[in-house]
Amino acid sequence: MKHIILASASPRRKEILELADLDFDIMPSDAEEITAKTAPHEVVMELASIKARDIYERSDKQSMVIGADTVVAYHGQVLGKPADEADAKRTLMMLSGQTHEVYTGVCLIEDGEAKTFYEETKVTFYEISEDEIERYIETGEPMDKAGSYGIQGKAAVFIKGIEGDYYNVVGFPIARFLQEIRK
Ligand SMILES: Cc1cn([C@H]2C[C@H](O)[C@@H](COP(=O)(O)OP(=O)(O)OP(=O)(O)O)O2)c(=O)[nH]c1=O
């Protein structure tokens, strides 16, 4: 298999890809993440493509380049990283006691050919009090994460259940990715 370049600055994506014992390097993309799409699965696939294309164009084109993007969706609203702490609080108050979806889009480009897919995971939160939310925001954990939480961190105590791939929530659906590249 070809050498891989992961077009991501996310430490979580790096850790997840390391679980598969693949040989890869990291080149984060700083391309502007703009999309006119509104459906969450389309948003994440387009943004993953933007990141992968940006790095593929700047690479020697000998490697397989992977881009990924994660959002939370709740009743048609697409939630990315919070703008500020007030935004994080609003988001977590809204997700309290409810089930939402997490979408990660993945784009891989090899020999100029792009393949894009997405994976969806449902996550259900217990009811969380305003006080708990404020204490959680003080940890700083929500600020760089889609939906204002990290399932792998202190948001662990909010989780009633999940349906689908855990690693998809953390930012990269590693098992599905391996299935796709073996096709
Ligand atoms: C829902 C959820 C998201 N996240 C993270 C995964 C992603 O890193 C982040 C969503 O932001 P993204 O824009 O998908 O990625 P990024 O900016 O961190 O990295 P890059 O664009 O360089 O690849 O939210 C968690 O770590 N845990 C969670 O439970």
The ligand as an SDF file (V2000), in Angstrom:
LIG
                    3D

 29 30  0  0  0  0  0  0  0  0999 V2000
  -17.9440   15.0860   18.9310 C   0  0  0  0  0  0  0  0  0  0  0  0
  -16.4550   15.0780   19.1360 C   0  0  0  0  0  0  0  0  0  0  0  0
  -15.5900   15.7980   18.3110 C   0  0  0  0  0  0  0  0  0  0  0  0
  -14.2440   15.7830   18.5160 N   0  0  0  0  0  0  0  0  0  0  0  0
  -13.3110   16.5460   17.6450 C   0  0  0  0  0  0  0  0  0  0  0  0
  -12.8010   15.7810   16.4250 C   0  0  0  0  0  0  0  0  0  0  0  0
  -12.2590   16.8860   15.5460 C   0  0  0  0  0  0  0  0  0  0  0  0
  -10.8640   17.0670   15.8510 O   0  0  0  0  0  0  0  0  0  0  0  0
  -13.0520   18.1170   15.9930 C   0  0  0  0  0  0  0  0  0  0  0  0
  -13.8990   18.6460   14.8670 C   0  0  0  0  0  0  0  0  0  0  0  0
  -13.1520   19.5260   14.0880 O   0  0  0  0  0  0  0  0  0  0  0  0
  -12.7070   19.2640   12.5910 P   0  0  0  0  0  0  0  0  0  0  0  0
  -12.8590   20.5660   11.8580 O   0  0  0  0  0  0  0  0  0  0  0  0
  -13.3800   18.0540   12.0300 O   0  0  0  0  0  0  0  0  0  0  0  0
  -11.1530   18.9060   12.6920 O   0  0  0  0  0  0  0  0  0  0  0  0
   -9.9360   19.7060   13.3260 P   0  0  0  0  0  0  0  0  0  0  0  0
  -10.0440   21.1710   13.0530 O   0  0  0  0  0  0  0  0  0  0  0  0
   -9.7780   19.3060   14.7720 O   0  0  0  0  0  0  0  0  0  0  0  0
   -8.6820   19.1000   12.5510 O   0  0  0  0  0  0  0  0  0  0  0  0
   -8.3370   19.1600   10.9420 P   0  0  0  0  0  0  0  0  0  0  0  0
   -9.3340   20.0350   10.2570 O   0  0  0  0  0  0  0  0  0  0  0  0
   -6.9590   19.7200   10.8460 O   0  0  0  0  0  0  0  0  0  0  0  0
   -8.3990   17.7300   10.5030 O   0  0  0  0  0  0  0  0  0  0  0  0
  -13.8870   17.6960   17.0770 O   0  0  0  0  0  0  0  0  0  0  0  0
  -13.6940   15.0370   19.5630 C   0  0  0  0  0  0  0  0  0  0  0  0
  -12.4700   15.0220   19.7390 O   0  0  0  0  0  0  0  0  0  0  0  0
  -14.5310   14.3100   20.3650 N   0  0  0  0  0  0  0  0  0  0  0  0
  -15.8810   14.2940   20.2210 C   0  0  0  0  0  0  0  0  0  0  0  0
  -16.5840   13.6080   20.9940 O   0  0  0  0  0  0  0  0  0  0  0  0
  1  2  1  0
  2  3  2  0
  2 28  1  0
  3  4  1  0
  4  5  1  0
  4 25  1  0
  5  6  1  0
  5 24  1  0
  6  7  1  0
  7  8  1  0
  7  9  1  0
  9 10  1  0
  9 24  1  0
 10 11  1  0
 11 12  1  0
 12 13  2  0
 12 14  1  0
 12 15  1  0
 15 16  1  0
 16 17  2  0
 16 18  1  0
 16 19  1  0
 19 20  1  0
 20 21  2  0
 20 22  1  0
 20 23  1  0
 25 26  2  0
 25 27  1  0
 27 28  1  0
 28 29  2  0
M  END
$$$$
